[in-house]
């Protein structure tokens, strides 16, 4: 058996109308412990009941579905359930349940019929607004309550798709309106359609800003397009002519009409004519004039030689003006711009060259003025017989720029008619050999070709050392010498010849240099040199010395030399014969043989040598030794420069003058500075020493002397020209006449032309005049500045458009460069924009005027600009426009969230098109045309209306998303009412699921439906109750207590009745009971708490034990005296929870009581004597 099953049926006969309760109690058996319930029995009269809803709608009466209206009867006091639909839809009209005529707002309810009753259901009307459009996105479609404000609009009033656009024009349908948005009050269902017009863009391109007619046109309208004027003078030498239209329309007409059935793009084409100008100072020019672009121009000049004489003429050089010189007299070129050409001529002179009767020389010829010509004889020698030849020695020249000197090759600078003659001399060959030296080669000077019959300086190295062996020069042989025994001498060269320097290794000589002071004793070692061990027995030789300087004293052995058995010296005149002997001494050269001792008796220089060798050294020879002895002599070495200067002594620099002392005849090397600048353009340069020595040379003075370096004044000749090369600049001796000038009177570099116009001289001997070369007499620093009349070529170029301003301009003139147009469209999204001029200048001006003071090259720089189209149906965009390639454009859209009427929200997603990015603002590197479209998600508001609880999931959703709405909690209790989720009202339809999955299509507000229950609350301090809970309005509810008496020891609680709170509550003692619930009701179970009073007594019969209500009065008592035989008990008081002697006594029962009676016990004693003959006196007997 399960809950709700029928257990038993009890039948009653109704004896009168009314209602009564049926109680089930005292359940036993299998139902023992189960609480009983209360039922109601209604019987009696019937009442009329009418239920109505909008016609054609069904309703539920109890469990039966019927059509509206319902007219029926019901027993008075009976309960019934009625229910009507939540929504009723009929086309664009939807009815939504509001409430019943008695104010109850739950569509399903329980009612008790008491009398004739009419129940009428009321509904609110909701209307559908249908919105449609062929383009774009429309907002505002949906259900509206009557009287609501609708807000209908198109999100974007102009829609672009390339060169096509749609423009919103208004609303039509059941109502019409021209504006956007369209607000109106909803009173019925409406159907609205957005209307649009279509337009096409007409793009007109031209290289020049003289077109009209481009722009947006309505479909199928006529546009008028043209250029004006049709001929444009770009500059004095360039014209353009309108030629035709190309693109979507091809015609030569102007203006034209274009039917706009689609986007159109047309381009104006132009043809150009250019003026070619050609000029020349000499001869005749032909071929110049106007040419169409692309034609070929033929320009020539004739004849190419003019103003000719025997030694000078004018010769055509080159055409200038075409960027780089063209040196053909007849030229041709394709004409693509205007040109200005001129013929340049050169002056040429005859240069005559004479070889002087020998060899070959550079041939004579014509050369341009200022040209450098290399002249040369080759070969520069001509052989006559073996070792005899003619030798070139120089040139002798005449004419401006000629050369006289010994260079070969040499250069001349042509300034006039020039003659150059080669000069020659006869030469003999001098060869020099040597003998006597092994494993080494002495230095020999003087070999080679020399002037015939001249005295030639020759020199051989005096000593040649090979290890420990010294070879010494002995003499010259093979010719006539000034001194054949001197290693440095001269030879007379009367024919070609070969001479020999003779050397020996076996030598006996004093040391190389001998010095000493006056009166000093000199010890002069006599040395033995040889290339092998020498055996000595007896030696003899003569030692020559300067007797005016030295006095012979003796000879002696050297401490580390030979140990002689016999040694002597025999002086005679200016020599000493020295003899020495011993047996077999093996000398290892170099070795000291002996020492000659002298006394210094004079001052000066001289020579000492050994000769006339005999015995063991008979094959030896000797060398001269230098003697420097005596007192020091004062010497001054100086320059003739008046202020500070320097001299060199022994390789060391000293200030001039230098005062010092030398031994007489002692050699010293002196020198000085080569030159010194003493002023601006003034230079003192060394010329000679007072002793005629070289710049650096050796002096050996025998008496006090002053040696002076003499300097001469030189002046600087400054020859300058801003263009071309000069000659003659440099340092020259004062008083020199110096030839100077320009290499060319006309200098052209292709873009520069500089014609010599004269010299401007500064200085007393300078030259000022118009000759290309001349002489100056230098008496002070002098300058010569070449003056030129200069012209410079200005090149103006551009890869696009037309430029003007190229040509030749005088120095200091103003020129203007212009480029037009400054914007050239490559197509509708790519254009070239003039940016600036670069090259010689950097300027953004166009036209640009500047001063010509040098060749100028101006190049028009163009920026590639690309069209960036930034589109968005919402928000405000930035970044659209034309931008230069390589720059950075900032693309953005804002705001990122666009709210529409509070129920539609558009959120930025990303950009698509040329760039895909989710950044709302980003840097766009421009390198190509870009179209960027902001993509948005359309989010619509899904909202909910509820009086209670919370709807989770409401908010904005993308179209097509599924919104998951969850109502929590499904039950809400407030002040005794329980609202139980009963479903959703969605666009007039009822949906019971929770959560609700709603496919998002439009803004939607759902209404949460509830069943309203009211609470029956049972309050009881004791026992468990039944019947408490939430019930539908009007339900008949039974409630009660499971137990009415609860005992716990000496305490018990006894149910005493109900106290009801609420209009239909119950107050009474029935348990269980029932009521009709239409509002929250509280039923309070009332209880009496009772305490048990226990009265105990050991004697007698106590009274007063039992249950007493809390705080009620209890009375207890017992007999005062109780006799039991001979014992008697007297009550003396109460003990326990009460202490008193009152009997009976009363007290307030505030808790369980246990009380005991207190007794005194009295015994009766009788005394009898035993064994006493007489009766004694006894006391104490009795009760």
GIJOZI-V516697 format. One record per backbone hydrogen bond with DSSP energy under -0.5 kcal/mol. CO is the residue of the C=O (numbers start at 1). NH is the residue of the N-H. If there is no record, write none. Layout:
CO&NH, CO&NH
//
This chain:
2&5, 13&15, 18&43, 20&41, 22&39, 23&25, 27&33, 28&31, 29&32, 31&34, 37&24, 39&22, 41&20, 43&18, 45&76, 47&74, 48&117, 49&72, 50&119, 51&69, 51&70, 52&121, 54&57, 57&68, 58&85, 59&66, 60&62, 60&83, 61&64, 64&61, 66&59, 68&56, 69&71, 70&51, 72&49, 74&47, 75&78, 78&113, 80&111, 81&62, 82&109, 83&60, 86&97, 88&95, 90&93, 92&128, 93&90, 94&126, 95&88, 96&124, 99&122, 100&103, 104&100, 105&107, 107&84, 109&82, 111&80, 111&113, 112&114, 113&77, 117&50, 118&120, 119&52, 120&101, 122&98, 122&99, 124&96, 125&146, 126&94, 127&144, 128&130, 128&190, 129&131, 129&142, 130&192, 132&194, 137&155, 139&153, 142&129, 144&127, 145&148, 148&150, 148&186, 150&184, 152&181, 152&182, 153&139, 157&168, 159&166, 161&164, 163&201, 164&161, 165&199, 166&159, 167&197, 170&195, 171&177, 172&193, 177&171, 181&183, 182&152, 184&150, 186&147, 190&130, 191&174, 192&132, 193&172, 194&134, 195&169, 195&170, 197&167, 198&219, 199&165, 200&217, 201&203, 201&264, 202&204, 202&215, 203&205, 203&266, 205&268, 208&210, 210&228, 212&226, 215&202, 217&200, 218&221, 221&260, 223&225, 223&258, 225&255, 225&256, 226&212, 230&242, 232&234, 232&240, 235&238, 237&275, 238&234, 238&235, 239&273, 240&232, 241&271, 244&269, 245&251, 246&267, 249&251, 251&245, 256&225, 258&223, 258&260, 259&261, 260&220, 264&203, 265&248, 266&205, 267&246, 267&269, 269&243, 269&244, 271&241, 272&293, 273&239, 274&291, 275&277, 275&339, 276&289, 277&341, 279&343, 284&302, 286&300, 289&276, 291&274, 292&295, 295&335, 297&299, 297&333, 299&331, 300&286, 302&284, 304&316, 306&314, 311&350, 312&309, 313&348, 314&306, 315&346, 318&344, 319&326, 320&342, 322&324, 326&319, 329&301, 329&331, 331&299, 333&297, 334&336, 335&294, 339&277, 341&279, 342&320, 343&281, 344&317, 344&318, 346&315, 346&348, 347&369, 348&313, 349&367, 350&352, 350&418, 351&365, 352&420, 354&422, 355&358, 360&378, 365&351, 367&349, 368&371, 371&414, 373&375, 373&412, 375&409, 375&410, 376&362, 380&392, 382&390, 385&384, 385&388, 387&429, 388&384, 388&385, 389&427, 390&382, 391&425, 394&423, 395&405, 396&421, 398&419, 399&402, 400&415, 400&416, 401&413, 405&395, 410&375, 412&373, 412&414, 413&415, 414&370, 418&352, 419&398, 420&354, 421&396, 423&393, 423&394, 425&391, 426&452, 427&389, 428&450, 429&431, 429&497, 430&448, 431&499, 433&501, 435&503, 443&461, 445&459, 448&430, 450&428, 451&454, 454&493, 456&491, 458&489, 459&445, 462&473, 464&471, 466&469, 469&466, 469&471, 471&464, 472&504, 475&502, 477&500, 479&481, 480&492, 483&486, 484&476, 487&460, 489&458, 490&482, 491&456, 491&493, 492&494, 493&453, 497&431, 499&433, 500&477, 500&502, 501&435, 502&474, 502&475, 504&472, 505&507, 506&621, 507&529, 509&527, 512&626, 514&628, 516&630, 517&520, 520&522, 520&600, 522&524, 522&598, 523&525, 524&596, 525&511, 525&527, 526&593, 526&594, 527&509, 528&590, 528&591, 529&507, 534&536, 534&587, 536&585, 537&582, 538&616, 539&580, 540&614, 541&578, 542&544, 542&611, 543&576, 544&609, 545&547, 546&549, 546&550, 549&601, 549&602, 551&599, 554&597, 556&595, 558&561, 562&564, 566&581, 568&579, 569&571, 570&577, 572&575, 574&545, 575&572, 576&543, 576&578, 577&570, 578&541, 579&568, 580&539, 581&565, 581&566, 582&584, 584&586, 585&536, 585&587, 587&534, 587&589, 591&528, 591&593, 592&562, 594&526, 595&556, 596&524, 597&553, 597&554, 598&522, 599&551, 599&601, 600&519, 604&629, 606&627, 608&625, 609&544, 611&542, 614&540, 614&617, 615&618, 617&620, 621&508, 625&608, 626&514, 626&628, 627&606, 628&516, 629&604, 631&664, 633&662, 634&705, 635&660, 636&707, 637&658, 638&709, 640&642, 645&656, 646&673, 647&654, 648&671, 649&652, 652&649, 654&647, 658&637, 658&660, 660&635, 662&633, 663&666, 666&701, 668&699, 669&650, 670&697, 671&648, 674&686, 676&678, 676&684, 679&681, 679&682, 681&716, 682&678, 682&679, 683&685, 683&714, 684&676, 685&712, 688&710, 689&692, 693&689, 697&670, 699&668, 701&665, 705&636, 706&708, 707&638, 708&690, 708&710, 709&640, 710&687, 710&688, 712&685, 713&734, 714&683, 715&717, 715&732, 716&718, 716&782, 717&719, 717&730, 718&720, 718&784, 720&786, 725&743, 727&741, 730&717, 732&715, 733&736, 736&738, 736&778, 738&776, 740&774, 741&727, 745&756, 746&748, 747&754, 751&793, 752&749, 752&750, 753&791, 754&747, 754&756, 755&789, 758&787, 759&761, 759&769, 760&785, 762&783, 763&766, 765&777, 769&759, 772&742, 774&740, 776&738, 776&778, 777&779, 778&735, 782&718, 783&762, 784&720, 784&786, 785&760, 787&757, 787&758, 788&790, 789&755, 790&811, 791&753, 792&794, 792&809, 793&795, 793&856, 794&796, 794&807, 795&797, 795&858, 797&860, 802&820, 804&818, 807&794, 809&792, 810&813, 813&852, 815&850, 817&847, 817&848, 818&804, 820&802, 822&834, 824&826, 824&832, 827&830, 829&867, 830&826, 830&827, 831&865, 832&824, 833&863, 836&861, 837&843, 838&840, 838&859, 843&837, 848&817, 850&815, 851&853, 852&812, 856&795, 857&840, 857&859, 858&797, 858&860, 859&838, 859&861, 860&799, 861&835, 861&836, 863&833, 863&865, 864&885, 865&831, 866&868, 866&883, 867&869, 867&930, 868&870, 868&881, 869&871, 869&932, 871&934, 876&894, 878&892, 881&868, 883&866, 884&887, 887&889, 887&926, 889&891, 889&924, 891&922, 892&878, 894&876, 896&908, 897&899, 898&906, 899&901, 900&903, 900&904, 903&941, 904&900, 905&907, 905&939, 906&898, 907&937, 910&935, 911&917, 912&914, 912&933, 915&917, 917&911, 920&893, 922&891, 922&924, 923&925, 924&889, 924&926, 925&927, 926&886, 930&869, 931&914, 932&871, 932&934, 933&912, 933&935, 935&909, 935&910, 936&938, 937&907, 937&939, 938&959, 939&905, 940&942, 940&957, 941&943, 941&1004, 942&955, 943&1006, 944&946, 945&1008, 950&952, 950&968, 951&954, 952&966, 955&942, 957&940, 958&961, 961&963, 961&1000, 962&964, 963&965, 963&998, 965&995, 965&996, 966&952, 966&968, 968&950, 970&981, 972&974, 972&979, 974&977, 976&1015, 977&974, 977&979, 978&980, 978&1013, 979&972, 979&981, 980&1011, 983&1009, 984&986, 984&991, 985&987, 985&1007, 986&989, 989&986, 989&991, 991&984, 995&997, 996&965, 996&998, 997&999, 998&963, 1000&960, 1002&1001, 1004&943, 1004&1006, 1006&945, 1007&985, 1009&982, 1009&983, 1011&980, 1011&1013, 1012&1033, 1013&978, 1014&1031, 1015&1017, 1015&1081, 1016&1018, 1016&1029, 1017&1019, 1017&1083, 1018&1020, 1019&1085, 1024&1042, 1026&1040, 1029&1016, 1031&1014, 1032&1035, 1033&110, 1035&1037, 1035&1077, 1037&1075, 1039&1072, 1039&1073, 1040&1026, 1044&1055, 1046&1053, 1048&1051, 1050&1092, 1051&1048, 1052&1090, 1053&1046, 1054&1088, 1057&1086, 1058&1068, 1059&1084, 1060&1062, 1061&1082, 1062&1065, 1068&1058, 1073&1039, 1075&1037, 1075&1077, 1076&1078, 1077&1034, 1077&1035, 1081&1017, 1082&1061, 1082&1084, 1083&1019, 1083&1085, 1084&1059, 1084&1086, 1086&1056, 1086&1057, 1088&1054, 1088&1090, 1089&1110, 1090&1052, 1091&1093, 1091&1108, 1092&1094, 1092&1153, 1093&1095, 1093&1106, 1094&1096, 1094&1155, 1096&1157, 1100&1102, 1103&1117, 1106&1093, 1108&1091, 1109&1112, 1112&1149, 1114&1147, 1116&1144, 1116&1145, 1117&1103, 1120&1131, 1122&1129, 1124&1127, 1126&1164, 1127&1124, 1128&1130, 1128&1162, 1129&1122, 1129&1131, 1130&1160, 1133&1158, 1134&1140, 1135&1137, 1135&1156, 1140&1134, 1145&1116, 1147&1114, 1148&1150, 1149&1111, 1149&1112, 1153&1094, 1154&1137, 1155&1096, 1156&1135, 1158&1132, 1158&1133, 1160&1130, 1162&1128, 1163&1165, 1165&1182, 1174&1176, 1176&1178, 1182&1165
//
